[in-house]
Amino acid sequence: MSYISTLFPAYAEIFLLCMIAVIMIADLLLPSQTRTVTYLLTQVALLGCSLITVATHTTGVAHLFTGMFVDDLMSDVLKLLTYLSVSMMLVYSRSYLIVRGLFTGEFLSLTLTSTLGMMVMISASNFVTLYIGLEVLALSMYALVALQRDSAVATESAMKYFILGAMASGFLLYGMSMIYGGTGSLDVQTISNVIKAGQANDMLLVFGLAFLVAGLAFKLGAVPFHMWVPDVYHGAPTAMTLFIGSAPKLAAFAFVMRILVESLQPLMIHWAGMLAVLAVLSMGVGNITAIAQTNLKRMFAYSTIAHMGFLLLGVLSGTLDGYSSAMFYAVVYVLMTLGGFGMIMLLSREGFEADNLNDFKGLNQRSPWLAFMMLLLMFSMAGVPPTVGFYAKFAVLNAALQAGHLTLVIAAVMFSLIGAFYYLRIVKLMYFDAPESHEKVYMQPDSTLLVSINGLAVLLLGIMPNTLMAVCAASVQQSLLLP
Amino acid sequence: MIFGYPLLSVVIWLPIIFGVLVLATGNDRNAPLARIIALVGAVLGFLVTLPLYTGFDRMTSAMQFVEMKNWITQFNIHYHLGVDGISMLLILLNAFFTVIVVIAGWQVIEKRVAQYMACFLIMSGLINGVFAALDAVLFYVFWEAMLIPMFLIIGVWGGPNRVYAAVKFFLYTLLGSLLMLVALLYLYFQSGSFEILDYHQLPLGMTAQILIFLAFFMAFAVKVPMFPVHTWLPDAHVEAPTGGSVVLAAIMLKVGAYGFLRFSMPIAPDASHELAWLMIALSLIAVVYIGLVALTQSDMKKLVAYSSISHMGFVTLGFFIFNAYGMEGALLQMISHGFVSGALFLCIGVMYDRVHSRQIVDYGGVANTMPVFAAFFMLFAMANSGLPGTSGFVGEFMVILGAVKVNFWYGFAAATTLVFGAAYTLWMYKRVVFGAVANDHVRHLHDIGAREKLVMLVLAVAVLVMGLYPLPLSEIMHASVNDLLVHVARSKL
């Protein structure tokens, strides 16, 4: 067997890397009017990746590069969902970016490099690989936010994103080095084994753990490490906001799983407490501050913070149910975020951003269909059945309650009640108020179709959530139970 | 599945499918088509519920027309439907009122007709789901989902202060529901199942029972609504369009009361006995105090809204005195109140459509210009004050009888409603309908048309038949009520 064929679990990453090179070169050679070609190539690359991921799927767990890279069910599922959400992001943002002159070759190739970063994060089973994946993702993201060079707001938010992101990376690295000092290894499995055997200095480990959790909280945007989120969400072009808010959360979930659960599970008693504080603060600050926002992107930023609190609540339960509920939550969250920001971009026109709450006034009279889709998305975010958002919250609350966190559950429930208010306000604006302009909504065919699929998916998954839940449960089970 | 097809699923999903069809007719250019499809859907929706009545086995308290399928296997959640003598009648009532509401909104609603009709049809299906669900999560999904159409109905077609009322309605009910969700999750934790009937058999300690009871209490008391958490109802009623008020009063409030019977009492019987004093006290406060509040109202819709709260106090009182008179009386009162309050809101709607005011002072002498209407209004007002021979009397009388058996003063306090109820209803009636013609608006009133007459007639017949011969109804609920009482009397400790 040749060396190349032993690499098959990483074929998708290798293929994507080649495609990035092809797209960069093709973009240089082709005139800018034919950007559609590279756009399609990008979509083809993502499609190819998903085919490869499906084709190379095995029932077992495969390790590669002396255990630095892992291919299991969880990584396959998360990668497929990542391709899907990146591809949806491209569809949503194409016309938005064309109008603003941002639909450049750099956008496409940076999107793909960040996708590559996410894939590496998802498949990492060593702290170094995790860090490399994270930085590939983060550096591409900084550049994407700064892509709109002539906008002061965008540049400012890119700067903030970069500085705070770099600081978070520093935290992570510092924490990782402490763990390395304590256990003598960077490998996820080995660390876990060493700690279980009781051969490591607990003090040192907890010290490192605190830095790791802080770094993770930065990346997730959990309170009190959330300051960058609203500014970056607000300042970045909506397409980039959509991107930051969607697929990377899947990678971040994998990151949390690999670090906290797979390697530092024996320290759960310590990190569960830290996450509990982060979760409650995130849900509280996120939901309460979101009420005061008039800008939709900022509101979504705070709602993201609150959603991350919920996700952490699932993780800190420390049970299989908890992890699978957190994974389900991450997937559902990404689906809802894509729809929400997709709607903003769909309603935006040349020289006009539909990111103000008042831009949604009377949408029901201008376009009942879009209003209905937004209604589904909003109720899903608020966690009202029969939309899928309810099952996400349901699963997390259930896991937390089974783990005995009654107080946290009550807090979560109360904060989601507060959260329901601002989602309702959007429904109120769309349905109860009169529109400010009677201009017809220009419905871009591809994004309209996608928004419709997205909205209906939220409803249909809500009526039949069984399959997705089962997939999440199976993924988590496999990556945890096998040694 | 007696008839070879899943009857309850049809009862739930048929109105919803028709609701989607109505939505598909699009904007108001196709309003006539939307109305017709909605009517067909509502009538079919009512007709398919009739086999529930004809095929119902009156001898057993077991669930009937049961359907069971796996739904979410990971949490052992099933698509489990079934009805007993308590829920079946409420499904019929709901399907009946859907037809009434569609007809009542026929001409009155002019903007966004399709969405209006669709909201009611979809809500009707969801409410049927609430009554038929035997799985707690399924119940919860229907329970919460019905908030969405009601929220839109109040907010889109309501009066001037509609936004405040809609948001208040939604958040109030969501608060209660979320606490109920926590209780359901706890029960799942204890029993490993989401089957409501399993919960009934689950042994629970006293503290757990009390906490569960209180969580359910928050959810159901808000919906009923009971005394301290009733304030959303007058707002919602006043701002809702006529159809919305009718459904709110006739059906939505019953959902809360139904919850007490299906969840609180059988799951936490000991807590129910322990906290019965609280429930009885709150019920009596609702009956007496809210009755007095109703007396002072100057807005007709508000008056009927407060009268609804007062009458629902009877229902909860009947439940928590734990005897057959009380409970059957309470169930009859629920159905009767559905007819009577629904009819009263329709009457107010008839006047509002013509004069665009709900204030009592803007009327006077309506009998001179609308004699037919005045006669119907008279009948419903009498029923609301509990006149013997109308449906209002049967339930109230049985509850008072049951209350006296437990404690004379309970019965005494409850019986004051016969005075207060008559006072506020008839006084309002007198000021609105009798006397000289008060102003030009009233002078130019025209009497109700054929469509309105039909609606009124159907309701009047229902009120009278139920008042004179309630046996067919009580016969159906008999077995289930007795079984429930036996179950509640058994301690779970």
Interface residues (C-beta under 8 A of the other chain):
Chain A: N364 P368 L375 F379 V384 P385 P386 F390 Y391 F394 A395 L397 N398 L401 Q402 V409 I410 V413 M414 S416 L417 A420 F421 L424 R425 V427 K428 Y431 F432 P465 N466 M469 A470 A473
Chain B: G26 N27 N70 W71 I72 T73 Q74 F75 R112 Q115 V137 Y140 V141 E144 A145 L147 I148 F151 L152 G155 V156 R162 V163 A166 V167 F170 L171 L174 L175 L178 L179 L181 V182 L185 Y186 Y188 F189
